Amino acid sequence: MQAITVTDPDAGTAGMTLTDQPEPHAFENDVIVRVRASGFTPGELTWPGTWTDRAGHDRTPSIPGHELAGIVTELGYGTTGLSIGQRVFGLADWTRNGTLAEYAAVEARNLAPLPADIDFVTAASLPISGLTAWQALFDHGRLEAGQSVLVHGAAGGVGSVVTQLAREAGAHVIGTGRAADRDRALEYGAHEFVALGVDDLTSVGHVNLVIDVIGGEIGDQSIDLVGPGGVLVTVAGPPTRQPKDGRAVFFVVEADRDQLTGIAQRVRSGQLRTNIGTVRPLAEAVDAFNPTARTVGKTIITAG
């Protein structure tokens, strides 16, 4: 099969190449998926799991990418809940070869059935953004109707989903981003918008929940915006300190079939819009992920 591989942790996207690789084998509780569309996060080239297995051993050349949508072609021993020929989408393991390939081996529990009225490109844009947003808001943030939520990067891949889900849940949503992102953030459902670097972030006052995908100085400033009993939830890295009267939580997104199903239902009903930018074939994946070629929205790679 053809796949994008990486061998050098220091090369960034310049080290991504299209190569011929052996088709994966389905281990116990695995399925093999004929990948029709996949997603990739540039930051994953800095993740340890891209370069080593669970035991810490080098596994290069490795195949990046963790989001996928496709068709089940093989079941491993003991696999239940899915069937050959079934349309699926989901999140591949962090420490195994990924989804920028024609075939991928994935634990069955990490996949959800894909309804026939959601196309593969749309489905491949959902796992990381959708699950991160869901888990940040509801699993870690314990969002309730009537609360205020500050969403950093509200027009981005994760932030746009956070904004929509928070608005649906009855929260007052304050989005942030570049000044040019204002209209997009408001279209996704933000009630207010703060242009980072232009507006005064502290003018927001205290909020019940902060969802941080940026980190750094912005993440640190946001700790002081957490009101009594509030929460800052971040995926950008462990918080530098805890809020005075609340808590700060860092988490790594996990696959969850039920949550994926709920996300798909919202896409089907029109409650949730995806944020897709570039769509390119596998042969053009390297060019698509070059930093100079990135566009607003999620980059999706198709593989037949």
FENVEN-V390700 format. One line per field, one symbol per residue. ss: DSSP state (h for helix, s for strand, l for the rest). Layout:
ss = ???
This chain:
ss = lssssslllllhhhhlsssslllllllllssssssssssllhhhhhlhhhlslllllslllsllllssssssssslllllllllllssssslllllllllslssssshhhsssllllllhhhhhllhhhhhhhhhhhhhhlllllllsssslllllhhhhhhhhhhhhlllsssssslhhhhhhhhhhlllsssslllllhhhhllsssssslllhhhhhhhhllsssssssssllllllllllllssssllllllhhhhhhhhhhhhhllllllsssssshhhhhhhllhhhllllsssssll
